[in-house]
Amino acid sequence: MKYLMLVCTDPTYTPGQDDDAPDVRDWVAEMDGKGVRLMGNRVRPTSDATTVRVRDREVLLTDGPYAETKDQIAGFDVLECADLDEAIDVASRHPMAWNGMIELRPFWPDDED
């Protein structure tokens, strides 16, 4: 099953606060090696975000993210895991799980509406 893993920052985190956290390059190498991580990347900060809406057939653009939140999406990965338990194990090994937050969302199966 495919999962979208949203990697989110924690604005209260101070670098060096948790020196036991794994290195992201090691996590990427391990998950790529296992074939679990299908793709992933960092994203630009919310100051570079654009929100797009269409209302009454008019395109409305807003600079910045849609939701006001302290946690911000810093990146994403697409995972291929046997089940949610494996996805949780993979996410718990990511450094941002130690210093921020990871959100897992399963993809809709192709044969389900």
VENBEL-V765370 format. One record per pair of residues at least 6 apart in sequence whose C-alpha atoms are under 6 Angstrom apart, sorted by sequence separation. I is the first residue (numbers start at 1). J is the second residue. D is the distance in Angstrom with one decimal. If there is no record, write none. Layout:
{{I/J/D} {I/J/D}}
This chain:
{{31/37/5.3} {53/59/5.8} {54/60/5.9} {81/87/5.8} {53/60/5.1} {52/60/5.9} {52/61/4.9} {51/61/5.6} {51/62/5.0} {50/62/5.7} {50/63/4.7} {50/64/5.3} {49/64/4.5} {51/66/6.0} {49/65/5.7} {47/64/5.4} {46/64/5.4} {46/65/5.9} {43/74/5.5} {42/74/5.7} {43/75/5.0} {42/75/3.9} {41/75/5.5} {41/76/5.8} {40/76/5.3} {40/77/3.9} {39/77/5.6} {39/78/5.4} {38/78/5.4} {37/78/6.0} {38/79/5.6} {37/79/4.7} {36/79/5.4} {36/80/5.1} {10/71/5.3} {9/71/5.4} {8/71/6.0} {9/72/5.4} {8/72/5.2} {8/73/4.3} {7/73/5.7} {8/74/5.3} {7/74/5.6} {7/75/5.1} {7/76/5.5} {6/76/4.7} {5/76/5.5} {24/95/5.8} {5/77/5.1} {22/95/5.2} {4/78/4.8} {21/95/5.5} {3/78/5.8} {3/79/5.1} {2/79/5.5} {2/80/4.5} {1/80/5.6} {1/81/5.4} {1/82/5.8} {10/100/4.4} {9/100/4.6} {8/100/5.8} {8/101/5.1} {8/102/6.0} {7/102/4.9} {6/102/5.7} {6/103/5.0} {5/103/5.6} {5/104/4.7} {4/104/5.7} {4/105/5.1} {3/105/5.4} {3/106/4.3} {2/106/6.0} {3/107/5.6} {2/107/5.6}}
